[in-house]
């Protein structure tokens, strides 16, 4: 009924009880939390719940807003954390390497529109690519489909690349404040831990994207893209699971003012369920994504121009030479201003050179589906 098991439900109640008690709410904490979780899990409107709980709709809305705000603020730092420790980075990169054969991948990023009531908003800026009014959710997930960053900071008409650049995560990754501790040496070049995304994101030193959105690259590039998209599939699955478990996100029936905190609250609850290994319900799949590849900003153009040169020479050089070995040795972390460390131009073609094309050719053939001022926390 509540979208989670009783032990996990009691955990949520215990963590929220001190904060709810301070609000002087006349209802018992477990009753209030259960009511809100029921709404999030089933997508009930305030009016529907009012008849079930014998309360006024305005009180249902008030309690929903209070509980989701507490989940999105008080519990967020405990259950949604960037992998800053070396131990956690190693765990993630090893798991992604087993899945994709690509070294030093630590997460996957994607955006998803959350449908909102059209009557709450005006203008086309909220209309997403699927034709309905929405706000944009951005998440980064690890190999266990656990989110380690969540941002709800843009209307549905925004593109994924712009939303990323507006997020706190982007600034922290650009500055090297986070996800830096496990730099490896790949054929003489320092490669920091990176996340992966589709062609709607720019290619950056910390963000790996495909060579081509449609498989029109060389055989080696297509092979690389298939491996990369296999890593990206974890965040697609995580979002599908999020919307399947918390059905209110399929058609959000709260006001626009409270939409971001409601979305973030569901992400917190999602992580709590994943950490507790709760059974996974039937998922909700968004329509297949399309759109033009993202273009780099002026301060990103240097890496873009070098990337085209390195792609041309590094990839062709690798194809014409003998197959390289697959193991990548660890290398101590260089300075953050190291030209090889901060220059994205070397990363994608260099990692491509570590792939044994023949070894993973059959694996690729088996995966044709591989081409498939609000809240910003870090």
Short mmCIF file of the C-alpha atoms (twelve columns), coordinates in Angstrom:
data_MODEL
# 
_entry.id   MODEL 
# 
loop_
_atom_site.group_PDB 
_atom_site.id 
_atom_site.type_symbol 
_atom_site.label_atom_id 
_atom_site.label_alt_id 
_atom_site.label_comp_id 
_atom_site.label_asym_id 
_atom_site.label_seq_id 
_atom_site.Cartn_x 
_atom_site.Cartn_y 
_atom_site.Cartn_z 
_atom_site.pdbx_PDB_model_num 
ATOM 1   C CA . UNK A 1   0.000   0.000   0.000   1 
ATOM 2   C CA . UNK A 2   2.827   2.401   0.874   1 
ATOM 3   C CA . UNK A 3   5.190   1.382   -1.947  1 
ATOM 4   C CA . UNK A 4   7.648   -0.235  0.458   1 
ATOM 5   C CA . UNK A 5   7.856   -2.959  3.090   1 
ATOM 6   C CA . UNK A 6   6.879   -2.389  6.710   1 
ATOM 7   C CA . UNK A 7   10.503  -2.371  8.029   1 
ATOM 8   C CA . UNK A 8   11.461  0.298   5.503   1 
ATOM 9   C CA . UNK A 9   8.245   2.196   6.253   1 
ATOM 10  C CA . UNK A 10  9.109   2.284   9.965   1 
ATOM 11  C CA . UNK A 11  12.591  3.546   9.078   1 
ATOM 12  C CA . UNK A 12  11.077  6.475   7.192   1 
ATOM 13  C CA . UNK A 13  8.665   7.198   10.048  1 
ATOM 14  C CA . UNK A 14  11.438  7.116   12.662  1 
ATOM 15  C CA . UNK A 15  13.628  9.493   10.669  1 
ATOM 16  C CA . UNK A 16  10.801  11.963  10.042  1 
ATOM 17  C CA . UNK A 17  9.186   11.782  13.489  1 
ATOM 18  C CA . UNK A 18  11.343  14.473  15.194  1 
ATOM 19  C CA . UNK A 19  10.701  16.937  12.362  1 
ATOM 20  C CA . UNK A 20  6.968   16.241  12.128  1 
ATOM 21  C CA . UNK A 21  6.599   16.470  15.906  1 
ATOM 22  C CA . UNK A 22  8.080   19.967  15.773  1 
ATOM 23  C CA . UNK A 23  5.319   21.042  13.376  1 
ATOM 24  C CA . UNK A 24  2.559   20.384  15.952  1 
ATOM 25  C CA . UNK A 25  0.612   18.254  13.496  1 
ATOM 26  C CA . UNK A 26  -2.497  16.863  15.151  1 
ATOM 27  C CA . UNK A 27  -2.206  13.495  13.361  1 
ATOM 28  C CA . UNK A 28  0.103   10.645  14.465  1 
ATOM 29  C CA . UNK A 29  3.376   10.606  12.510  1 
ATOM 30  C CA . UNK A 30  2.916   7.099   11.100  1 
ATOM 31  C CA . UNK A 31  -0.604  7.984   9.951   1 
ATOM 32  C CA . UNK A 32  0.568   11.143  8.179   1 
ATOM 33  C CA . UNK A 33  3.601   9.487   6.566   1 
ATOM 34  C CA . UNK A 34  1.557   6.476   5.478   1 
ATOM 35  C CA . UNK A 35  -1.016  8.730   3.864   1 
ATOM 36  C CA . UNK A 36  1.627   10.643  1.894   1 
ATOM 37  C CA . UNK A 37  3.485   7.491   0.817   1 
ATOM 38  C CA . UNK A 38  0.192   6.037   -0.362  1 
ATOM 39  C CA . UNK A 39  -0.353  9.134   -2.484  1 
ATOM 40  C CA . UNK A 40  3.155   8.995   -3.944  1 
ATOM 41  C CA . UNK A 41  2.981   5.261   -4.644  1 
ATOM 42  C CA . UNK A 42  -0.427  5.239   -6.316  1 
ATOM 43  C CA . UNK A 43  -0.696  8.769   -7.698  1 
ATOM 44  C CA . UNK A 44  -3.885  9.544   -5.788  1 
ATOM 45  C CA . UNK A 45  -5.148  13.113  -5.851  1 
ATOM 46  C CA . UNK A 46  -5.748  15.038  -2.630  1 
ATOM 47  C CA . UNK A 47  -9.474  14.792  -3.260  1 
ATOM 48  C CA . UNK A 48  -9.360  10.985  -3.580  1 
ATOM 49  C CA . UNK A 49  -7.328  10.592  -0.394  1 
ATOM 50  C CA . UNK A 50  -9.601  12.996  1.471   1 
ATOM 51  C CA . UNK A 51  -12.524 10.592  1.167   1 
ATOM 52  C CA . UNK A 52  -10.389 7.604   2.151   1 
ATOM 53  C CA . UNK A 53  -8.897  9.232   5.242   1 
ATOM 54  C CA . UNK A 54  -11.903 11.365  6.210   1 
ATOM 55  C CA . UNK A 55  -9.889  14.563  5.972   1 
ATOM 56  C CA . UNK A 56  -10.307 17.787  4.031   1 
ATOM 57  C CA . UNK A 57  -8.432  17.972  0.683   1 
ATOM 58  C CA . UNK A 58  -6.575  21.113  1.785   1 
ATOM 59  C CA . UNK A 59  -5.229  19.220  4.813   1 
ATOM 60  C CA . UNK A 60  -4.111  16.327  2.598   1 
ATOM 61  C CA . UNK A 61  -2.214  18.795  0.414   1 
ATOM 62  C CA . UNK A 62  -0.685  20.518  3.442   1 
ATOM 63  C CA . UNK A 63  0.562   17.238  4.928   1 
ATOM 64  C CA . UNK A 64  1.853   16.057  1.541   1 
ATOM 65  C CA . UNK A 65  3.846   19.251  1.104   1 
ATOM 66  C CA . UNK A 66  5.289   18.998  4.611   1 
ATOM 67  C CA . UNK A 67  6.388   15.354  4.306   1 
ATOM 68  C CA . UNK A 68  7.848   15.706  0.810   1 
ATOM 69  C CA . UNK A 69  9.739   18.830  1.894   1 
ATOM 70  C CA . UNK A 70  11.244  16.937  4.828   1 
ATOM 71  C CA . UNK A 71  12.203  14.009  2.602   1 
ATOM 72  C CA . UNK A 72  13.777  16.350  0.036   1 
ATOM 73  C CA . UNK A 73  15.761  18.363  2.573   1 
ATOM 74  C CA . UNK A 74  16.365  16.429  5.791   1 
ATOM 75  C CA . UNK A 75  16.787  12.920  4.351   1 
ATOM 76  C CA . UNK A 76  18.412  13.837  1.030   1 
ATOM 77  C CA . UNK A 77  21.980  14.193  2.391   1 
ATOM 78  C CA . UNK A 78  21.737  10.768  4.021   1 
ATOM 79  C CA . UNK A 79  20.434  8.798   1.050   1 
ATOM 80  C CA . UNK A 80  21.681  10.650  -2.051  1 
ATOM 81  C CA . UNK A 81  25.452  11.085  -1.960  1 
ATOM 82  C CA . UNK A 82  28.111  11.760  -4.584  1 
ATOM 83  C CA . UNK A 83  30.767  8.984   -4.408  1 
ATOM 84  C CA . UNK A 84  33.562  11.039  -2.891  1 
ATOM 85  C CA . UNK A 85  35.377  8.232   -1.090  1 
ATOM 86  C CA . UNK A 86  37.993  6.223   -2.973  1 
ATOM 87  C CA . UNK A 87  36.414  2.965   -1.791  1 
ATOM 88  C CA . UNK A 88  33.041  3.835   -3.283  1 
ATOM 89  C CA . UNK A 89  34.594  5.044   -6.531  1 
ATOM 90  C CA . UNK A 90  36.538  1.804   -6.898  1 
ATOM 91  C CA . UNK A 91  33.387  -0.230  -6.247  1 
ATOM 92  C CA . UNK A 92  31.458  1.690   -8.914  1 
ATOM 93  C CA . UNK A 93  34.182  1.728   -11.558 1 
ATOM 94  C CA . UNK A 94  34.863  -1.991  -11.149 1 
ATOM 95  C CA . UNK A 95  31.164  -2.813  -11.462 1 
ATOM 96  C CA . UNK A 96  30.768  -0.669  -14.581 1 
ATOM 97  C CA . UNK A 97  33.900  -2.188  -16.111 1 
ATOM 98  C CA . UNK A 98  32.449  -5.662  -15.615 1 
ATOM 99  C CA . UNK A 99  29.263  -4.477  -17.316 1 
ATOM 100 C CA . UNK A 100 30.767  -2.477  -20.187 1 
ATOM 101 C CA . UNK A 101 34.507  -3.325  -20.398 1 
ATOM 102 C CA . UNK A 102 35.241  0.428   -20.243 1 
ATOM 103 C CA . UNK A 103 37.625  1.602   -17.488 1 
ATOM 104 C CA . UNK A 104 36.919  4.236   -14.823 1 
ATOM 105 C CA . UNK A 105 33.197  4.753   -15.509 1 
ATOM 106 C CA . UNK A 106 31.506  5.752   -12.235 1 
ATOM 107 C CA . UNK A 107 27.924  6.651   -13.165 1 
ATOM 108 C CA . UNK A 108 25.369  7.388   -15.863 1 
ATOM 109 C CA . UNK A 109 23.363  10.591  -16.357 1 
ATOM 110 C CA . UNK A 110 20.001  11.195  -17.984 1 
ATOM 111 C CA . UNK A 111 17.083  13.592  -17.948 1 
ATOM 112 C CA . UNK A 112 13.394  12.752  -17.821 1 
ATOM 113 C CA . UNK A 113 10.337  15.038  -18.097 1 
ATOM 114 C CA . UNK A 114 7.847   14.820  -15.224 1 
ATOM 115 C CA . UNK A 115 4.323   15.613  -16.395 1 
ATOM 116 C CA . UNK A 116 2.568   18.434  -14.516 1 
ATOM 117 C CA . UNK A 117 -0.907  19.930  -14.677 1 
ATOM 118 C CA . UNK A 118 -1.208  22.265  -17.660 1 
ATOM 119 C CA . UNK A 119 -3.509  24.631  -15.767 1 
ATOM 120 C CA . UNK A 120 -0.681  25.516  -13.356 1 
ATOM 121 C CA . UNK A 121 1.609   26.994  -15.999 1 
ATOM 122 C CA . UNK A 122 1.644   29.064  -19.139 1 
ATOM 123 C CA . UNK A 123 3.844   29.358  -22.210 1 
ATOM 124 C CA . UNK A 124 5.751   26.834  -24.273 1 
ATOM 125 C CA . UNK A 125 8.820   26.658  -22.055 1 
ATOM 126 C CA . UNK A 126 7.247   23.845  -20.027 1 
ATOM 127 C CA . UNK A 127 6.238   21.749  -23.043 1 
ATOM 128 C CA . UNK A 128 8.608   18.803  -23.388 1 
ATOM 129 C CA . UNK A 129 9.601   16.976  -26.563 1 
ATOM 130 C CA . UNK A 130 6.722   14.546  -26.044 1 
ATOM 131 C CA . UNK A 131 4.113   17.313  -26.230 1 
ATOM 132 C CA . UNK A 132 2.957   17.707  -22.620 1 
ATOM 133 C CA . UNK A 133 3.689   20.229  -19.856 1 
ATOM 134 C CA . UNK A 134 6.466   19.096  -17.556 1 
ATOM 135 C CA . UNK A 135 9.467   19.909  -15.428 1 
ATOM 136 C CA . UNK A 136 12.811  18.267  -16.106 1 
ATOM 137 C CA . UNK A 137 14.410  15.758  -13.758 1 
ATOM 138 C CA . UNK A 138 18.164  15.098  -14.028 1 
ATOM 139 C CA . UNK A 139 19.709  12.149  -12.207 1 
ATOM 140 C CA . UNK A 140 23.035  10.347  -12.047 1 
ATOM 141 C CA . UNK A 141 22.834  6.660   -11.113 1 
ATOM 142 C CA . UNK A 142 25.409  4.063   -10.121 1 
ATOM 143 C CA . UNK A 143 25.555  0.399   -11.125 1 
ATOM 144 C CA . UNK A 144 22.950  -0.518  -8.491  1 
ATOM 145 C CA . UNK A 145 20.415  1.968   -9.920  1 
ATOM 146 C CA . UNK A 146 20.975  4.178   -6.868  1 
ATOM 147 C CA . UNK A 147 20.942  7.916   -7.580  1 
ATOM 148 C CA . UNK A 148 23.997  9.833   -6.416  1 
ATOM 149 C CA . UNK A 149 22.837  13.215  -7.673  1 
ATOM 150 C CA . UNK A 150 19.398  14.688  -8.377  1 
ATOM 151 C CA . UNK A 151 18.519  18.050  -9.918  1 
ATOM 152 C CA . UNK A 152 15.092  19.517  -10.723 1 
ATOM 153 C CA . UNK A 153 15.930  22.979  -11.942 1 
ATOM 154 C CA . UNK A 154 14.446  23.468  -15.406 1 
ATOM 155 C CA . UNK A 155 11.102  23.536  -17.232 1 
ATOM 156 C CA . UNK A 156 10.302  20.627  -19.510 1 
ATOM 157 C CA . UNK A 157 11.150  22.575  -22.662 1 
ATOM 158 C CA . UNK A 158 14.823  22.793  -21.667 1 
ATOM 159 C CA . UNK A 159 17.382  20.466  -23.200 1 
ATOM 160 C CA . UNK A 160 19.452  18.044  -21.139 1 
ATOM 161 C CA . UNK A 161 22.753  19.829  -21.799 1 
ATOM 162 C CA . UNK A 162 21.449  23.197  -20.575 1 
ATOM 163 C CA . UNK A 163 19.958  21.602  -17.474 1 
ATOM 164 C CA . UNK A 164 23.298  19.957  -16.703 1 
ATOM 165 C CA . UNK A 165 25.176  23.248  -17.034 1 
ATOM 166 C CA . UNK A 166 22.737  24.921  -14.630 1 
ATOM 167 C CA . UNK A 167 23.232  22.256  -11.969 1 
ATOM 168 C CA . UNK A 168 25.500  22.391  -8.961  1 
ATOM 169 C CA . UNK A 169 26.920  19.023  -10.021 1 
ATOM 170 C CA . UNK A 170 28.297  20.520  -13.246 1 
ATOM 171 C CA . UNK A 171 30.182  23.243  -11.383 1 
ATOM 172 C CA . UNK A 172 31.605  20.742  -8.908  1 
ATOM 173 C CA . UNK A 173 32.727  18.375  -11.672 1 
ATOM 174 C CA . UNK A 174 34.273  21.172  -13.745 1 
ATOM 175 C CA . UNK A 175 36.210  22.471  -10.741 1 
ATOM 176 C CA . UNK A 176 37.388  18.980  -9.796  1 
ATOM 177 C CA . UNK A 177 35.737  19.321  -6.402  1 
ATOM 178 C CA . UNK A 178 34.222  15.822  -6.674  1 
ATOM 179 C CA . UNK A 179 34.811  12.540  -8.529  1 
ATOM 180 C CA . UNK A 180 38.539  13.055  -8.996  1 
ATOM 181 C CA . UNK A 181 40.184  10.722  -6.532  1 
ATOM 182 C CA . UNK A 182 40.677  7.667   -8.783  1 
ATOM 183 C CA . UNK A 183 42.640  8.831   -11.824 1 
ATOM 184 C CA . UNK A 184 44.108  6.063   -13.988 1 
ATOM 185 C CA . UNK A 185 46.753  5.991   -16.698 1 
ATOM 186 C CA . UNK A 186 45.523  4.858   -20.105 1 
ATOM 187 C CA . UNK A 187 48.354  4.642   -22.651 1 
ATOM 188 C CA . UNK A 188 50.187  7.554   -21.097 1 
ATOM 189 C CA . UNK A 189 47.141  9.776   -20.586 1 
ATOM 190 C CA . UNK A 190 45.509  10.523  -17.246 1 
ATOM 191 C CA . UNK A 191 41.799  9.671   -17.236 1 
ATOM 192 C CA . UNK A 192 39.693  10.762  -14.274 1 
ATOM 193 C CA . UNK A 193 36.494  8.933   -13.278 1 
ATOM 194 C CA . UNK A 194 33.709  9.897   -15.656 1 
ATOM 195 C CA . UNK A 195 29.974  9.548   -16.106 1 
ATOM 196 C CA . UNK A 196 28.297  8.565   -19.371 1 
ATOM 197 C CA . UNK A 197 25.357  10.088  -21.191 1 
ATOM 198 C CA . UNK A 198 23.701  10.013  -24.586 1 
ATOM 199 C CA . UNK A 199 24.330  12.353  -27.532 1 
ATOM 200 C CA . UNK A 200 22.120  15.056  -25.943 1 
ATOM 201 C CA . UNK A 201 25.033  15.863  -23.594 1 
ATOM 202 C CA . UNK A 202 28.353  17.551  -24.468 1 
ATOM 203 C CA . UNK A 203 31.592  15.575  -24.489 1 
ATOM 204 C CA . UNK A 204 33.621  16.717  -21.458 1 
ATOM 205 C CA . UNK A 205 36.541  15.475  -19.385 1 
ATOM 206 C CA . UNK A 206 34.102  14.015  -16.846 1 
ATOM 207 C CA . UNK A 207 31.290  13.098  -19.270 1 
ATOM 208 C CA . UNK A 208 31.659  10.477  -21.998 1 
ATOM 209 C CA . UNK A 209 29.206  10.465  -24.903 1 
ATOM 210 C CA . UNK A 210 28.829  8.318   -28.046 1 
ATOM 211 C CA . UNK A 211 30.676  9.010   -31.287 1 
ATOM 212 C CA . UNK A 212 27.400  8.752   -33.185 1 
ATOM 213 C CA . UNK A 213 23.696  8.797   -32.245 1 
ATOM 214 C CA . UNK A 214 22.698  6.358   -34.975 1 
ATOM 215 C CA . UNK A 215 25.496  3.843   -35.483 1 
ATOM 216 C CA . UNK A 216 26.972  5.691   -38.457 1 
ATOM 217 C CA . UNK A 217 30.545  5.620   -37.159 1 
ATOM 218 C CA . UNK A 218 33.355  3.201   -37.920 1 
ATOM 219 C CA . UNK A 219 33.059  -0.398  -36.652 1 
ATOM 220 C CA . UNK A 220 35.374  0.433   -33.748 1 
ATOM 221 C CA . UNK A 221 33.409  3.565   -32.862 1 
ATOM 222 C CA . UNK A 222 30.110  1.688   -33.022 1 
ATOM 223 C CA . UNK A 223 31.538  -1.003  -30.785 1 
ATOM 224 C CA . UNK A 224 32.647  1.632   -28.284 1 
ATOM 225 C CA . UNK A 225 29.244  3.328   -28.433 1 
ATOM 226 C CA . UNK A 226 27.482  0.035   -27.758 1 
ATOM 227 C CA . UNK A 227 29.574  -0.506  -24.632 1 
ATOM 228 C CA . UNK A 228 28.992  3.057   -23.493 1 
ATOM 229 C CA . UNK A 229 25.234  2.821   -24.033 1 
ATOM 230 C CA . UNK A 230 25.197  -0.408  -22.058 1 
ATOM 231 C CA . UNK A 231 26.584  1.574   -19.123 1 
ATOM 232 C CA . UNK A 232 24.019  4.314   -19.703 1 
ATOM 233 C CA . UNK A 233 21.231  1.726   -19.552 1 
ATOM 234 C CA . UNK A 234 21.486  1.642   -15.743 1 
ATOM 235 C CA . UNK A 235 20.162  5.193   -15.416 1 
ATOM 236 C CA . UNK A 236 17.400  4.514   -17.952 1 
ATOM 237 C CA . UNK A 237 16.382  1.481   -15.892 1 
ATOM 238 C CA . UNK A 238 16.635  3.488   -12.659 1 
ATOM 239 C CA . UNK A 239 14.289  6.202   -13.960 1 
ATOM 240 C CA . UNK A 240 11.856  3.570   -15.239 1 
ATOM 241 C CA . UNK A 241 11.906  1.942   -11.811 1 
ATOM 242 C CA . UNK A 242 11.465  5.313   -10.074 1 
ATOM 243 C CA . UNK A 243 8.340   6.111   -12.090 1 
ATOM 244 C CA . UNK A 244 7.017   2.587   -11.723 1 
ATOM 245 C CA . UNK A 245 7.418   2.584   -7.957  1 
ATOM 246 C CA . UNK A 246 6.171   6.142   -7.340  1 
ATOM 247 C CA . UNK A 247 3.319   6.491   -9.805  1 
ATOM 248 C CA . UNK A 248 2.608   10.111  -8.912  1 
ATOM 249 C CA . UNK A 249 5.585   10.937  -11.164 1 
ATOM 250 C CA . UNK A 250 3.700   9.612   -14.188 1 
ATOM 251 C CA . UNK A 251 1.244   12.518  -13.897 1 
ATOM 252 C CA . UNK A 252 2.122   14.877  -11.067 1 
ATOM 253 C CA . UNK A 253 -1.015  16.162  -9.318  1 
ATOM 254 C CA . UNK A 254 0.581   18.746  -7.025  1 
ATOM 255 C CA . UNK A 255 1.029   22.453  -7.728  1 
ATOM 256 C CA . UNK A 256 4.062   23.630  -9.676  1 
ATOM 257 C CA . UNK A 257 5.469   25.301  -6.551  1 
ATOM 258 C CA . UNK A 258 5.720   21.948  -4.798  1 
ATOM 259 C CA . UNK A 259 6.577   19.834  -7.848  1 
ATOM 260 C CA . UNK A 260 10.390  19.870  -7.407  1 
ATOM 261 C CA . UNK A 261 10.333  18.786  -3.754  1 
ATOM 262 C CA . UNK A 262 7.816   16.037  -4.556  1 
ATOM 263 C CA . UNK A 263 10.058  14.688  -7.327  1 
ATOM 264 C CA . UNK A 264 13.173  14.824  -5.147  1 
ATOM 265 C CA . UNK A 265 11.284  13.147  -2.282  1 
ATOM 266 C CA . UNK A 266 10.438  10.238  -4.592  1 
ATOM 267 C CA . UNK A 267 14.126  9.968   -5.554  1 
ATOM 268 C CA . UNK A 268 15.085  9.785   -1.873  1 
ATOM 269 C CA . UNK A 269 12.514  7.039   -1.298  1 
ATOM 270 C CA . UNK A 270 13.755  5.231   -4.421  1 
ATOM 271 C CA . UNK A 271 17.284  5.122   -3.021  1 
ATOM 272 C CA . UNK A 272 16.049  3.946   0.347   1 
ATOM 273 C CA . UNK A 273 14.232  1.069   -1.389  1 
ATOM 274 C CA . UNK A 274 17.264  0.173   -3.523  1 
ATOM 275 C CA . UNK A 275 19.609  0.217   -0.540  1 
ATOM 276 C CA . UNK A 276 17.183  -1.993  1.406   1 
ATOM 277 C CA . UNK A 277 16.862  -4.278  -1.664  1 
ATOM 278 C CA . UNK A 278 13.120  -3.918  -1.843  1 
ATOM 279 C CA . UNK A 279 11.353  -5.916  -4.586  1 
ATOM 280 C CA . UNK A 280 11.321  -4.025  -7.869  1 
ATOM 281 C CA . UNK A 281 7.829   -3.341  -9.258  1 
ATOM 282 C CA . UNK A 282 6.824   -3.095  -12.890 1 
ATOM 283 C CA . UNK A 283 8.680   -0.213  -14.495 1 
ATOM 284 C CA . UNK A 284 7.428   2.787   -16.457 1 
ATOM 285 C CA . UNK A 285 9.296   3.468   -19.695 1 
ATOM 286 C CA . UNK A 286 9.496   6.920   -21.244 1 
ATOM 287 C CA . UNK A 287 9.223   7.159   -25.056 1 
ATOM 288 C CA . UNK A 288 12.476  6.676   -26.957 1 
ATOM 289 C CA . UNK A 289 14.598  9.799   -26.869 1 
ATOM 290 C CA . UNK A 290 15.597  11.815  -29.899 1 
ATOM 291 C CA . UNK A 291 17.144  15.167  -30.614 1 
ATOM 292 C CA . UNK A 292 20.271  16.731  -32.036 1 
ATOM 293 C CA . UNK A 293 23.676  16.160  -30.431 1 
ATOM 294 C CA . UNK A 294 24.648  18.817  -27.893 1 
ATOM 295 C CA . UNK A 295 27.064  21.517  -28.967 1 
ATOM 296 C CA . UNK A 296 29.883  22.747  -26.782 1 
ATOM 297 C CA . UNK A 297 29.912  26.246  -25.324 1 
ATOM 298 C CA . UNK A 298 32.749  28.643  -26.120 1 
ATOM 299 C CA . UNK A 299 34.714  27.512  -23.075 1 
ATOM 300 C CA . UNK A 300 34.263  23.905  -24.232 1 
ATOM 301 C CA . UNK A 301 35.171  24.423  -27.919 1 
ATOM 302 C CA . UNK A 302 38.922  23.823  -27.447 1 
ATOM 303 C CA . UNK A 303 38.328  20.267  -26.350 1 
ATOM 304 C CA . UNK A 304 35.838  19.744  -29.178 1 
ATOM 305 C CA . UNK A 305 38.319  20.752  -31.895 1 
ATOM 306 C CA . UNK A 306 41.095  18.627  -30.451 1 
ATOM 307 C CA . UNK A 307 38.694  15.742  -30.064 1 
ATOM 308 C CA . UNK A 308 38.002  15.614  -33.804 1 
ATOM 309 C CA . UNK A 309 41.727  15.430  -34.536 1 
ATOM 310 C CA . UNK A 310 42.367  12.760  -31.921 1 
ATOM 311 C CA . UNK A 311 39.388  10.721  -33.074 1 
ATOM 312 C CA . UNK A 312 40.734  10.714  -36.618 1 
ATOM 313 C CA . UNK A 313 44.266  9.658   -35.725 1 
ATOM 314 C CA . UNK A 314 43.944  7.658   -32.513 1 
ATOM 315 C CA . UNK A 315 41.096  5.443   -33.650 1 
ATOM 316 C CA . UNK A 316 42.504  4.774   -37.113 1 
ATOM 317 C CA . UNK A 317 45.950  4.198   -35.629 1 
ATOM 318 C CA . UNK A 318 44.500  1.626   -33.238 1 
ATOM 319 C CA . UNK A 319 42.551  -0.116  -36.019 1 
ATOM 320 C CA . UNK A 320 45.670  -0.471  -38.168 1 
ATOM 321 C CA . UNK A 321 47.903  -1.711  -35.368 1 
ATOM 322 C CA . UNK A 322 47.931  -4.948  -33.423 1 
ATOM 323 C CA . UNK A 323 45.236  -5.386  -30.788 1 
ATOM 324 C CA . UNK A 324 46.172  -3.813  -27.443 1 
ATOM 325 C CA . UNK A 325 46.058  -5.492  -24.070 1 
ATOM 326 C CA . UNK A 326 42.956  -4.880  -22.011 1 
ATOM 327 C CA . UNK A 327 44.273  -4.148  -18.510 1 
ATOM 328 C CA . UNK A 328 44.723  -0.547  -17.454 1 
ATOM 329 C CA . UNK A 329 47.287  0.115   -14.687 1 
ATOM 330 C CA . UNK A 330 46.519  2.513   -11.870 1 
ATOM 331 C CA . UNK A 331 48.421  5.781   -11.792 1 
ATOM 332 C CA . UNK A 332 48.734  8.291   -8.930  1 
ATOM 333 C CA . UNK A 333 46.481  11.318  -9.183  1 
ATOM 334 C CA . UNK A 334 48.155  14.163  -11.127 1 
ATOM 335 C CA . UNK A 335 47.635  17.828  -10.491 1 
ATOM 336 C CA . UNK A 336 44.226  19.205  -11.442 1 
ATOM 337 C CA . UNK A 337 45.803  21.537  -13.991 1 
ATOM 338 C CA . UNK A 338 47.626  18.708  -15.763 1 
ATOM 339 C CA . UNK A 339 46.922  19.266  -19.466 1 
ATOM 340 C CA . UNK A 340 46.209  15.602  -20.116 1 
ATOM 341 C CA . UNK A 341 43.915  15.409  -17.109 1 
ATOM 342 C CA . UNK A 342 41.711  18.342  -17.985 1 
ATOM 343 C CA . UNK A 343 41.707  17.948  -21.768 1 
ATOM 344 C CA . UNK A 344 38.792  15.790  -22.804 1 
ATOM 345 C CA . UNK A 345 40.114  15.398  -26.324 1 
ATOM 346 C CA . UNK A 346 42.237  12.391  -25.396 1 
ATOM 347 C CA . UNK A 347 39.761  10.476  -23.284 1 
ATOM 348 C CA . UNK A 348 37.335  8.878   -25.704 1 
ATOM 349 C CA . UNK A 349 39.829  7.775   -28.383 1 
ATOM 350 C CA . UNK A 350 42.357  6.665   -25.775 1 
ATOM 351 C CA . UNK A 351 39.842  4.476   -23.960 1 
ATOM 352 C CA . UNK A 352 38.717  3.168   -27.327 1 
ATOM 353 C CA . UNK A 353 42.263  1.906   -27.843 1 
ATOM 354 C CA . UNK A 354 41.992  -0.323  -24.759 1 
ATOM 355 C CA . UNK A 355 39.098  -2.315  -26.235 1 
ATOM 356 C CA . UNK A 356 39.807  -5.715  -27.744 1 
ATOM 357 C CA . UNK A 357 37.548  -5.393  -30.774 1 
ATOM 358 C CA . UNK A 358 37.407  -9.087  -31.601 1 
ATOM 359 C CA . UNK A 359 36.811  -10.154 -27.991 1 
ATOM 360 C CA . UNK A 360 33.676  -8.053  -27.581 1 
ATOM 361 C CA . UNK A 361 32.324  -8.217  -31.148 1 
ATOM 362 C CA . UNK A 362 29.915  -11.037 -30.340 1 
ATOM 363 C CA . UNK A 363 28.806  -9.272  -27.158 1 
ATOM 364 C CA . UNK A 364 27.888  -6.216  -29.236 1 
ATOM 365 C CA . UNK A 365 25.906  -8.276  -31.750 1 
ATOM 366 C CA . UNK A 366 23.798  -9.624  -28.895 1 
ATOM 367 C CA . UNK A 367 22.843  -6.119  -27.801 1 
ATOM 368 C CA . UNK A 368 21.057  -4.408  -30.726 1 
ATOM 369 C CA . UNK A 369 18.894  -2.570  -28.186 1 
ATOM 370 C CA . UNK A 370 21.919  -0.627  -26.973 1 
ATOM 371 C CA . UNK A 371 20.839  2.210   -29.291 1 
ATOM 372 C CA . UNK A 372 17.976  2.901   -27.518 1 
ATOM 373 C CA . UNK A 373 15.821  28.040  -8.838  1 
ATOM 374 C CA . UNK A 374 14.319  24.789  -7.700  1 
ATOM 375 C CA . UNK A 375 16.071  21.773  -6.261  1 
ATOM 376 C CA . UNK A 376 19.692  20.996  -7.044  1 
ATOM 377 C CA . UNK A 377 21.491  18.902  -4.455  1 
ATOM 378 C CA . UNK A 378 24.982  17.476  -4.316  1 
# 
